[in-house]
Amino acid sequence: MSTSTPEGHLIPGIGVIETTESDNILRWDGDELYVEQDVYHNGQIVHRKYRRRVTKQVAHAIARMLAEH
């Protein structure tokens, strides 16, 4: 399942509208938990498979869920 932020958000410092698309699959590289995103500025891709780290709170919630099973 791929999700995107079609409305995007304006980055005032560089004057572009940034949107992202992700398959929302959590990945672990042995050090960090992350999702991959494609990042677009004004509709043009600028980062493919950009790694966005999962927040500490989300990582702790996932760890608790895994510990229960």
C-alpha positions as a Markdown table, in Angstrom:
| # | Residue | x | y | z |
|---|---|---|---|---|
| 1 | Met | 0.0 | 0.0 | 0.0 |
| 2 | Ser | 1.4 | 3.3 | -1.0 |
| 3 | Thr | 0.4 | 6.6 | 0.6 |
| 4 | Ser | 1.2 | 10.1 | -0.4 |
| 5 | Thr | 0.6 | 13.6 | 0.8 |
| 6 | Pro | -0.9 | 15.1 | -2.4 |
| 7 | Glu | -1.4 | 18.6 | -0.9 |
| 8 | Gly | 2.2 | 18.8 | 0.2 |
| 9 | His | 3.6 | 21.6 | 2.3 |
| 10 | Leu | 5.4 | 24.8 | 1.4 |
| 11 | Ile | 9.1 | 25.0 | 2.4 |
| 12 | Pro | 9.4 | 28.8 | 2.6 |
| 13 | Gly | 13.2 | 28.9 | 2.7 |
| 14 | Ile | 13.5 | 27.4 | -0.8 |
| 15 | Gly | 10.1 | 28.3 | -2.2 |
| 16 | Val | 8.9 | 24.8 | -3.1 |
| 17 | Ile | 6.0 | 22.6 | -2.3 |
| 18 | Glu | 7.2 | 19.2 | -0.9 |
| 19 | Thr | 5.1 | 16.0 | -1.2 |
| 20 | Thr | 6.0 | 12.5 | -0.3 |
| 21 | Glu | 5.0 | 8.9 | -1.2 |
| 22 | Ser | 5.7 | 5.9 | 0.9 |
| 23 | Asp | 4.8 | 2.2 | 1.0 |
| 24 | Asn | 4.7 | 2.5 | 4.8 |
| 25 | Ile | 6.7 | -0.6 | 5.3 |
| 26 | Leu | 8.9 | -0.5 | 8.5 |
| 27 | Arg | 12.5 | -1.5 | 7.8 |
| 28 | Trp | 15.4 | -2.2 | 10.2 |
| 29 | Asp | 19.0 | -1.9 | 9.1 |
| 30 | Gly | 20.4 | -3.2 | 12.4 |
| 31 | Asp | 20.7 | 0.3 | 13.8 |
| 32 | Glu | 17.6 | 2.3 | 12.8 |
| 33 | Leu | 13.9 | 1.7 | 12.2 |
| 34 | Tyr | 12.7 | 3.6 | 9.2 |
| 35 | Val | 10.3 | 3.9 | 6.3 |
| 36 | Glu | 11.4 | 4.7 | 2.8 |
| 37 | Gln | 9.8 | 7.7 | 1.0 |
| 38 | Asp | 10.1 | 9.3 | -2.4 |
| 39 | Val | 10.3 | 13.1 | -1.9 |
| 40 | Tyr | 9.1 | 15.5 | -4.6 |
| 41 | His | 9.6 | 19.3 | -4.9 |
| 42 | Asn | 7.0 | 21.0 | -7.1 |
| 43 | Gly | 6.2 | 17.6 | -8.6 |
| 44 | Gln | 9.8 | 16.6 | -9.5 |
| 45 | Ile | 11.5 | 13.8 | -7.5 |
| 46 | Val | 14.4 | 14.9 | -5.5 |
| 47 | His | 15.0 | 11.8 | -3.2 |
| 48 | Arg | 14.1 | 8.2 | -4.1 |
| 49 | Lys | 13.9 | 5.8 | -1.2 |
| 50 | Tyr | 14.7 | 8.6 | 1.3 |
| 51 | Arg | 15.0 | 7.0 | 4.8 |
| 52 | Arg | 12.8 | 8.7 | 7.4 |
| 53 | Arg | 13.5 | 7.5 | 10.9 |
| 54 | Val | 10.6 | 6.4 | 13.0 |
| 55 | Thr | 10.0 | 8.5 | 16.1 |
| 56 | Lys | 11.2 | 7.2 | 19.4 |
| 57 | Gln | 7.6 | 7.0 | 20.7 |
| 58 | Val | 6.6 | 4.8 | 17.7 |
| 59 | Ala | 9.7 | 2.6 | 18.1 |
| 60 | His | 8.9 | 2.1 | 21.8 |
| 61 | Ala | 5.2 | 1.2 | 21.0 |
| 62 | Ile | 6.4 | -1.4 | 18.5 |
| 63 | Ala | 8.9 | -2.8 | 20.9 |
| 64 | Arg | 6.1 | -3.2 | 23.5 |
| 65 | Met | 3.8 | -4.9 | 21.0 |
| 66 | Leu | 6.6 | -7.4 | 20.0 |
| 67 | Ala | 7.4 | -8.1 | 23.6 |
| 68 | Glu | 3.8 | -9.1 | 24.3 |
| 69 | His | 3.8 | -11.8 | 21.6 |
